[in-house]
Amino acid sequence: MTIFHLNHFIEQGKYTKMKQYEFITNSIKENVRLFQMNTEELRIQWKEIGVVSKFVSNKEYNWDKDVLKEMFYDLGILVHACSICIEKLDENQLSILLNSNMIRKEQFVRFSPNHKLKFQFNGDIWWADMNIQDQLAVWQEYHRKHELLSIEWQKLRKLACSSRILLNEKKVVSDYGTISLLEAKPAVLVQHFLSIFGINELFDVVVIDISRVEELAARGYICMSEVNKYRKFKDVNVKFFLIEISKEQSMYEFNQRRLQLLSYLSVTRTKEVNLYELVQNDFFM
C-alpha cells in the first residue's frame, strides 16, 4: 500500500465530503444539546428516528496514589494494577529501555491539509430552520455517511504506514498537503521496568488503572471498599451524547458483559475460598 491511495481518496473529493459531513453532524448535535437543556430531560429516545440524545454525568475523584501504590505493592499486585506513564520517564531510563528492546513503538500516518484543501464551511446552514426531529433525521443520514468515509480513511492511513516512500522520507508534500509518518507514544510493560530499575523508581513512573483494580477486586486480590477509602470527590463531569439506539444497545450489552465477567470472577473466587475452607476443616477434624 502506497500513499497513492490516500491521494486518490482526496482527489475523489471524499476527504472534503468527510469534513463536510463532520461539520453538519457536529452542528446539529449542538442544536439538539441546547434543545434538550431547555427540556431539562436527561435522556430522550427518538424512536421514530432511531436516535438517543442524553446527558451522562460521571463523578471524578482525586486519589491518594502514593498510599495505593504502597498497598498494591504489599499485596503483590502492583504490576497488575498500574501502567507506566511514559511522560514520567527520564532520558536515562528511556535510553536503557530502548537499548534493552523493552519499548514498544508504533507508527501512524498524519495528513495535514494545505490552505487550498483545509475545510471551511461556506455554504448555507440549511438545516438550522428545521424542527428538531427533522434535524435529527439529517444528523442520522450524515452521521452514517461520515462514518463510512472515516472508516475508509482510517484504513488507508493505517495501510500507508508500510509505504516505502514514507518509511524513507518520513514526510511527503503533495498538492493537497503534507503526509507524515510519525511515532505514537511508546509503551513499556510494568514488569519490564521493574526488572531493570527496581521498586523505588517504579513508584515514580506508574499510574493506577482503576478498571484493572476493579477486576483484581472481583478476583479477590483487593477489596474495593478499602481502595475507596483513599479517594476524595473532585467534581461531576457531564457529557452530551447523540447516538443511534442500536449503538447505545451495543454499548449497554458490552458493559453488561463486563459486569457479568466481574461477577463471575467474584463468584468463582468465593467458591474457591469455600472449597479451601471445607478442605481445611475436613483435614483438621
C-alpha positions in Angstrom: 0.0 0.0 0.0 1.4 3.4 -1.0 0.4 7.0 -0.3 -1.1 7.0 -3.8 -4.3 5.6 -2.2 -4.5 8.4 0.2 -4.1 11.0 -2.6 -6.7 9.1 -4.6 -9.2 9.3 -1.7 -8.6 13.1 -1.6 -8.8 13.5 -5.4 -12.2 11.8 -5.4 -13.4 14.5 -3.1 -14.0 12.1 -0.3 -11.8 13.9 2.2 -13.7 17.2 1.7 -17.1 15.4 1.9 -15.9 13.6 5.1 -15.1 17.0 6.7 -18.4 18.5 5.5 -20.4 15.6 7.0 -18.5 16.1 10.2 -19.3 19.8 10.4 -23.0 19.1 9.7 -23.3 16.4 12.4 -21.5 18.4 15.0 -23.6 21.5 14.3 -26.9 19.5 14.6 -25.6 17.8 17.8 -25.0 21.2 19.4 -28.6 22.3 18.4 -30.0 19.1 20.0 -27.9 19.7 23.1 -29.3 23.2 23.5 -32.8 22.0 22.8 -32.6 19.3 25.4 -31.1 21.6 28.0 -34.4 23.6 27.8 -36.5 20.5 28.4 -34.5 19.6 31.5 -34.7 15.9 30.3 -31.5 13.8 30.9 -32.4 11.3 28.1 -34.7 11.5 25.1 -35.3 8.5 22.9 -36.5 9.5 19.4 -37.9 6.1 18.5 -39.3 7.1 15.0 -35.8 8.2 14.0 -33.8 5.5 15.9 -31.7 8.0 17.9 -31.0 8.7 21.5 -29.8 12.0 23.0 -28.7 12.1 26.6 -26.6 13.8 29.3 -24.4 11.5 31.2 -22.7 12.5 34.5 -19.6 10.8 35.9 -18.1 11.5 39.3 -14.4 12.4 39.3 -12.1 11.7 42.2 -8.7 12.6 43.5 -6.8 9.5 44.7 -4.1 9.2 47.3 -1.9 7.5 44.8 1.2 7.0 47.0 -0.8 5.1 49.6 -2.5 2.9 47.0 0.8 2.1 45.3 2.2 1.0 48.7 -0.9 -1.1 49.3 -0.8 -2.8 46.0 2.9 -3.5 46.3 2.5 -5.0 49.7 -0.3 -7.2 48.3 1.9 -8.2 45.3 -0.5 -6.8 42.7 1.2 -3.5 41.8 2.3 -4.7 38.3 -1.2 -5.8 37.6 -3.0 -2.6 38.9 -0.9 0.0 37.3 0.7 1.1 34.0 3.8 3.1 33.1 3.3 6.8 32.3 5.8 7.3 29.5 6.0 11.1 30.1 7.4 10.4 33.6 10.5 8.5 32.3 13.7 10.5 32.2 16.2 10.3 29.3 18.4 7.7 31.0 15.5 5.4 31.7 14.2 5.7 28.1 17.7 5.0 26.7 18.2 1.9 28.9 14.8 0.5 28.0 15.3 1.3 24.3 18.7 -0.5 24.3 17.1 -3.5 26.1 14.3 -3.7 23.4 11.7 -3.2 26.1 9.9 -0.2 24.5 7.1 -1.0 22.1 6.8 1.6 19.3 4.0 2.0 16.8 3.8 4.4 13.9 0.9 6.3 12.4 0.2 8.5 9.4 -1.0 12.0 9.8 -2.3 14.2 6.9 -2.1 18.0 7.3 -4.1 19.7 4.5 -2.8 22.9 2.9 -4.7 26.1 2.7 -6.3 25.0 -0.6 -7.9 21.9 0.9 -8.3 22.9 4.5 -12.1 22.7 5.2 -14.1 25.8 5.7 -17.9 25.6 5.5 -19.1 28.4 3.2 -22.5 27.1 2.3 -25.9 27.8 3.8 -26.7 26.2 7.1 -29.9 24.9 5.6 -30.8 22.6 8.5 -30.9 25.4 11.1 -34.6 26.3 10.4 -35.8 22.7 10.6 -37.7 21.4 13.6 -35.5 19.3 15.9 -36.9 16.0 14.7 -36.1 16.8 11.1 -32.6 17.9 12.2 -32.1 14.6 13.9 -33.1 12.8 10.7 -30.5 14.8 8.8 -27.9 14.0 11.6 -28.5 10.3 11.2 -28.2 10.4 7.5 -24.9 12.4 7.5 -23.6 10.6 10.6 -23.7 7.3 8.7 -22.1 8.9 5.6 -19.3 10.3 7.7 -18.8 7.0 9.5 -18.3 5.1 6.2 -15.8 7.6 4.8 -14.0 7.9 8.2 -13.6 4.1 8.4 -12.2 4.0 4.8 -9.8 7.0 5.6 -8.5 5.4 8.8 -7.9 2.1 7.0 -5.9 3.9 4.3 -3.9 5.7 6.9 -3.0 2.5 8.7 -2.0 0.7 5.5 0.1 3.7 4.4 2.4 3.1 7.4 4.1 0.5 5.2 4.7 2.9 2.3 8.3 2.7 1.3 8.4 6.4 0.5 7.2 7.4 3.9 9.5 4.9 5.6 12.4 6.5 3.9 11.4 10.2 3.8 9.1 10.4 6.8 7.3 13.3 5.2 5.8 13.8 1.7 4.4 17.1 0.4 1.7 16.9 -2.3 -0.7 19.3 -4.0 -3.2 18.7 -1.1 -1.0 19.0 1.9 1.6 17.0 3.9 1.6 13.3 4.7 3.8 12.4 7.6 4.9 9.2 9.2 5.0 9.7 13.0 5.7 7.6 16.1 2.9 7.0 18.5 3.5 7.3 22.2 5.7 4.3 23.1 4.6 1.7 25.7 6.5 0.0 28.4 5.4 -3.0 30.5 5.4 -2.6 34.2 7.2 -5.9 34.7 10.0 -4.9 32.3 10.6 -1.6 34.1 10.6 -3.2 37.5 13.1 -5.9 36.4 15.6 -3.2 35.4 15.1 -0.3 37.8 13.5 -1.8 40.9 10.6 -0.8 43.0 11.7 2.7 44.2 12.0 4.1 40.7 8.8 2.3 39.7 6.7 4.2 42.2 7.7 7.4 40.5 6.5 6.4 37.0 3.4 4.3 37.4 -0.3 5.4 37.3 -3.2 3.5 38.8 -5.7 1.9 36.4 -9.0 1.7 38.3 -10.6 -0.7 35.7 -7.7 -3.1 36.4 -8.2 -2.6 40.2 -11.9 -3.5 39.8 -11.0 -6.7 38.1 -8.5 -7.6 40.7 -11.1 -6.9 43.4 -13.5 -9.3 41.6 -10.8 -11.9 41.7 -10.4 -11.4 45.4 -7.0 -9.8 45.5 -8.2 -6.5 46.9 -11.4 -5.1 48.4 -12.8 -2.1 46.6 -14.1 -0.7 49.9 -10.5 -0.5 51.1 -9.4 1.2 47.9 -12.3 3.7 48.0 -11.1 4.9 51.4 -8.3 6.7 49.6 -10.4 8.7 47.2 -11.9 12.2 47.5 -14.7 13.6 45.5 -13.5 16.2 43.0 -16.2 17.1 40.6 -19.1 15.8 38.4 -18.3 15.7 34.7 -21.3 16.0 32.4 -21.1 14.9 28.7 -23.7 15.0 26.0 -24.2 12.1 23.7 -26.1 11.7 20.4 -26.1 8.2 19.2 -28.2 5.7 17.3 -30.4 3.4 19.5 -28.7 0.3 18.1 -25.3 1.6 19.2 -26.5 2.5 22.6 -27.8 -1.0 23.0 -24.4 -2.4 21.9 -22.6 -0.3 24.5 -25.1 -1.4 27.2 -24.6 -5.1 26.3 -20.8 -4.6 26.4 -21.0 -3.0 29.8 -23.3 -5.8 31.0 -20.8 -8.5 29.8 -18.1 -6.7 31.7 -20.2 -6.7 34.8 -21.1 -10.3 34.3 -17.4 -11.1 34.0 -16.6 -9.3 37.2 -19.5 -11.1 38.9 -18.3 -14.5 37.6 -14.8 -13.8 38.8 -16.2 -12.9 42.2 -18.4 -16.0 42.4 -15.6 -18.2 41.3 -13.3 -16.7 43.8 -15.9 -17.2 46.6 -16.3 -20.9 45.6 -12.6 -21.4 45.7 -12.4 -19.9 49.2 -15.3 -22.0 50.4 -13.7 -25.1 48.9 -10.4 -24.3 50.6 -12.1 -23.8 54.0 -14.0 -27.1 53.6 -10.8 -29.0 52.9 -9.1 -27.3 55.8 -12.0 -28.2 58.1 -12.0 -31.8 57.0 -8.3 -32.1 57.4 -8.2 -30.8 61.0 -11.3 -32.7 62.2 
